[in-house]
Amino acid sequence: MPSPSQSLYDIEVRDIDGNLFTMERYRGRVLLVVNVASRCGHTPQYAALETLYRAHRRAGFVVLGFPCNQFGRQEPGTDAEVRAFCSRVYGVTFPMFSKIDVNGPGAHPLYRILKAQKKGIFGSDRVKWNFTKFLVGRAGAVLRRYAPGKPPAAIEPDVVAALASAA
């Protein structure tokens, strides 16, 4: 469990190219954090996530893709294979990260914080499947959590509202 004093911005992440840095890089921006997979029924959401990112990135919005192989082994590739797939098939330009676990004892600290701040259906903290989305406001607090089937276009009004807010 994350420390109550630990900020989302203190968390270290590794991008898909192997570079390690803290989430501090994203302070003051609105984030959509998504656990992604390349062999999932929701994989076509990559295109819609990219569209959403391109539409609002100049206003301070960033989509962060975290590949995860915990659900039906739908992300079996290496980081290099994931990067190549996302670029070739969906033209992804938003930041992608090294593969992580989002549940269980090996859950990445970022996901521990996200899940602690915004529970899922029936108060569960478990991520149920690939393409679960967390909308994080400019101050680093989780504003909303979306089920995997929620299309990115349906989230756009919440993104616009978060971008207009100082929080």
Secondary structure by P-SEA (a helix, b strand, c coil): ccccccccccbbbbccccccccccccccbbbbccccccccccccaaaaaaaaaaaccccbbbbbbbbbccccccccccaaaaaaaaaaccccccccccccccccccccaaaaaaaaaccccccccccccccbbbbbccccccccccccccccccaaaaaaaaaaccc
